[in-house]
Amino acid sequence: MAQDLSVIVWSKEGCSYCNEVKEYLSEQNIEYKTIDVTNHDEYRDILETKYGVRHVPVVEIGKHNVYEGVTEVGIEHLQASLGSVQV
């Protein structure tokens, strides 16, 4: 995994989809940071401004200052985005 890859998982407590995303990233040895939106509506406001959604998980993937937000639920969407960024 390239060291310049940045992954941020926006999640909340008790979110099974969020946990699934984090487990997948850990299994793939991809380091990530977490932003917990639990009790932080202002973080959801940021997601709405950036991606037009207020739900989690949202995964931000960046490389060379180019970022992509994965807003669809399902590991297959995350895999596709990771594949396109790692090329």
N, C-alpha and C positions, 0 to 999 in steps of 0.2 A: 504494500500500500504506500502510495506516495506520501511523503511527509507534509507536503504543502496542501493536502486535502483537508478541508475544514467541514465538519458535520455537526449540526446543532439540532437536537430533538426538542421541540416544543411539546410539552406533555402536561398531564395533571394526575393527581393522586387517584388511584382506583381505576384507571383507564387500561383495559385489557389490550386494546390495540396499541397503545403507547408502549406497554411492556413487551409486546410482541416485536415491535420495531427495535427496542433496545436490546432484546435478546438476540435478534438477528445480527445486529451490528457487532455485538460482542462475539458471537460465533464466527463472524468473518474477520475478527481482529481489527475492526475499524474503530478508532477512538472517536468519541463524540462528547459534546457538552450537552447538558440538559437545561432548559429553561422551563421551570414549573409555573404554569399559569393558574394553579389552584389559588383561589382567593385574590387573583390579580387581574381584574377586568381590563386594566390598562395594557397588559400584555396581549390580551385578546384584541384590543383596539389596534395594536401594532400589526397583528396578523391580518386583521381586516384591511388595514391600509396597504400592506405589502401584497397580500394574496387574495383578498376578497373573501376570506373565510374567518370564522371565529372558533372553529372546532379544532381539536387536536386528535391525533398527532399531526404535526407539520414537521417535515424534515428539511432543513436547509443544507444544501451541499454546495461548497464553494472550492474553486481552484483558480489561482491566478486572478483573484479579485472578480471572478465571474461566478455568480450564485444562482442556484435554481432552487425553487421551493417545491417539495413534493407534498401535495395537499390531499391526494386521493388515498383512501384507506385500502391497504393490501400490500403485502410484501413485494408482489410483482411490480408495482409502480416504483418502489424504492430500488429494486434490483435494476430496473431499466434505467433509471436516472444515474445510479452509481456506475453502471456500465458505460454510459455516454460520457460521463465526466472523467473516468479513469483512462480513457483512450489517449 
